[in-house]
Amino acid sequence: MIRNIIDVKLSHKTYPIYIEKGLLNSIGKEISKIFSGKKIAIVTDENVNRYYGDKVIDSLKNEGFSVKKIVLKPGESSKSFETLTYVYDELLDFPITRGDLIIALGGGVIGDLTGFAASTILRGVPFVQIPTSLLAEVDSSIGGKVAVDVAKGKNLVGSFYHPEAVFIDIEVLGTLDKKYLHDGLSEVIKYGAIKDSKLFEALLNFKDDAELLQNIGDIIYTCCDIKREVVEKDEKEKGDRMLLNFGHTIGHAIEKYYNFEKYSHGEAVAIGMYTITLKSEQLGITEKGSSEKLKQLLIKYELPYELPEIPKESLLEAIALDKKNNGDRMNIILIKKIGDSFIKNIPNTEMENYM
Ligand SMILES: NC(=O)c1ccc[n+]([C@@H]2O[C@H](COP(=O)([O-])OP(=O)(O)OC[C@H]3O[C@@H](n4cnc5c(N)ncnc54)[C@H](O)[C@@H]3O)[C@@H](O)[C@H]2O)c1
């Protein structure tokens, strides 16, 4: 695969997304093209460190950078204030300055936490994203949303802070657990459902995971480009960016109901996409057969689709607490058909018709 480049053009800044097989082998050289300073702090987790920590550090050292590595425990629990404080301490011990660079090397947890640390320490230090999970490569590393979780919910403290660049090496997906590969695919299916029927059909037609992985470079490119377009039009999620929340309203409520223990984000979003589409189809809003197609695709990639037996009131309660709601009305995302989505503003009381 040759290198693909997507430029994200925002009103205040433009940054590149590089997508290439084996990109990590020359990451030192790549970083030296965009960063003229000397010191770099890398934040990663234990799993990713085991596979790629040395490779990245050696490559950076070869280019003469002075590097500090901060390794965190894997998993959502690291997206906490406690870990954030630890990261601040480590960065200040380095000591990091505004002229230095921070690298997030890992999945969405590392990207979100490191981005938030970078956006707040010394009132902002430049950072770079090297996403290593499928979810991070197609979604969380692009668009500038960075955050940590608090006791009252996920991602409730955060900011919009864009990286200097995003480096996507598709080869690293080879070590990603199948569970996380399929988890990330839920967001890929979402892009297909809301914006790209060709992508959706391609996913349906792949024989198996092996064929999917053979095509993953093109899939990641397509997803990143959809996200770029949406974010460029609506950086702060006041309009079209909300389309990316397809399946997320119900999905977040499911995750929250089970205390983030039973369903992963991708699994909960999968159920959310199917549930809302089944209802909107019954309400005559969505083309007939769309929910069945979604179901087929979710089954194919071993994702759940059926709403578990949760009391409706509990789900509605969780939805009411979602930060995306506005007073007594809310926005939900529906599809007219596969590849064509829209935002519908409804009174909160109507939400129960869509689940
Ligand atoms: N900022 C955004 O716009 C945005 C969008 C969607 C999701 N998110 C956030 O992303 C997070 C979930 O991200 P995630 O699913 O990547 O979780 P994660 O970061 O926990 O990664 C999943 C697991 O895969 C491991 N891993 C990652 N890359 C690997 C590789 N190449 N080889 C082997 N193991 C690897 C990690 O160690 C971890 O155990 C959530 O916190 C969610 O809120 C943010």
The ligand as a Tripos MOL2 file, in Angstrom:
@<TRIPOS>MOLECULE
LIG
   44    48     1     0     0
SMALL
NO_CHARGES

@<TRIPOS>ATOM
      1 N1        -12.2780   11.1510   21.0140 N.am      1 LIG1
      2 C1        -13.2010   10.6030   20.2800 C.2       1 LIG1
      3 O1        -13.7210   11.1960   19.3380 O.2       1 LIG1
      4 C2        -13.6390    9.1970   20.5840 C.ar      1 LIG1
      5 C3        -14.4560    8.4880   19.6930 C.ar      1 LIG1
      6 C4        -14.7900    7.1640   19.9800 C.ar      1 LIG1
      7 C5        -14.3020    6.5660   21.1400 C.ar      1 LIG1
      8 N2        -13.5100    7.2850   22.0030 N.ar      1 LIG1
      9 C6        -12.9700    6.6740   23.2180 C.3       1 LIG1
     10 O2        -12.0870    5.6190   22.8310 O.3       1 LIG1
     11 C7        -11.9680    4.7110   23.9140 C.3       1 LIG1
     12 C8        -12.0030    3.2970   23.3900 C.3       1 LIG1
     13 O3        -10.9250    3.1180   22.5100 O.3       1 LIG1
     14 P1        -10.3380    1.6630   22.1830 P.3       1 LIG1
     15 O4        -11.4450    0.7620   21.8500 O.co2     1 LIG1
     16 O5         -9.2150    1.8550   21.2490 O.co2     1 LIG1
     17 O6         -9.8480    1.1670   23.6240 O.3       1 LIG1
     18 P2         -8.4120    0.9580   24.2600 P.3       1 LIG1
     19 O7         -7.5550    2.1420   24.0920 O.co2     1 LIG1
     20 O8         -8.6620    0.4870   25.6420 O.co2     1 LIG1
     21 O9         -7.7900   -0.2270   23.3830 O.3       1 LIG1
     22 C9         -8.3990   -1.4890   23.4080 C.3       1 LIG1
     23 C10        -7.4120   -2.5700   23.8480 C.3       1 LIG1
     24 O10        -6.5580   -2.8780   22.7530 O.3       1 LIG1
     25 C11        -5.1910   -2.8090   23.1610 C.3       1 LIG1
     26 N3         -4.4620   -2.4070   21.9570 N.ar      1 LIG1
     27 C12        -4.5600   -1.2340   21.2820 C.ar      1 LIG1
     28 N4         -3.8420   -1.3020   20.1640 N.ar      1 LIG1
     29 C13        -3.2870   -2.5150   20.0880 C.ar      1 LIG1
     30 C14        -2.4790   -3.1940   19.1320 C.ar      1 LIG1
     31 N5         -2.1210   -2.6330   17.9790 N.pl3     1 LIG1
     32 N6         -2.0890   -4.4660   19.4140 N.ar      1 LIG1
     33 C15        -2.4640   -5.0850   20.5570 C.ar      1 LIG1
     34 N7         -3.2610   -4.5090   21.4820 N.ar      1 LIG1
     35 C16        -3.6630   -3.2360   21.2440 C.ar      1 LIG1
     36 C17        -5.1650   -1.8600   24.3020 C.3       1 LIG1
     37 O11        -4.0600   -2.0900   25.1490 O.3       1 LIG1
     38 C18        -6.4930   -2.1900   24.9990 C.3       1 LIG1
     39 O12        -6.3260   -3.3130   25.8330 O.3       1 LIG1
     40 C19       -13.1060    5.0300   24.8750 C.3       1 LIG1
     41 O13       -12.5680    5.6590   26.0200 O.3       1 LIG1
     42 C20       -13.9780    6.0080   24.0990 C.3       1 LIG1
     43 O14       -14.6430    6.9330   24.9280 O.3       1 LIG1
     44 C21       -13.1760    8.5700   21.7290 C.ar      1 LIG1
@<TRIPOS>BOND
     1     1     2 1
     2     2     3 2
     3     2     4 1
     4     4     5 ar
     5     4    44 ar
     6     5     6 ar
     7     6     7 ar
     8     7     8 ar
     9     8     9 1
    10     8    44 ar
    11     9    10 1
    12     9    42 1
    13    10    11 1
    14    11    12 1
    15    11    40 1
    16    12    13 1
    17    13    14 1
    18    14    15 2
    19    14    16 1
    20    14    17 1
    21    17    18 1
    22    18    19 2
    23    18    20 1
    24    18    21 1
    25    21    22 1
    26    22    23 1
    27    23    24 1
    28    23    38 1
    29    24    25 1
    30    25    26 1
    31    25    36 1
    32    26    27 ar
    33    26    35 ar
    34    27    28 ar
    35    28    29 ar
    36    29    30 ar
    37    29    35 ar
    38    30    31 1
    39    30    32 ar
    40    32    33 ar
    41    33    34 ar
    42    34    35 ar
    43    36    37 1
    44    36    38 1
    45    38    39 1
    46    40    41 1
    47    40    42 1
    48    42    43 1
@<TRIPOS>SUBSTRUCTURE
     1 LIG1         1 GROUP 0 **** ****
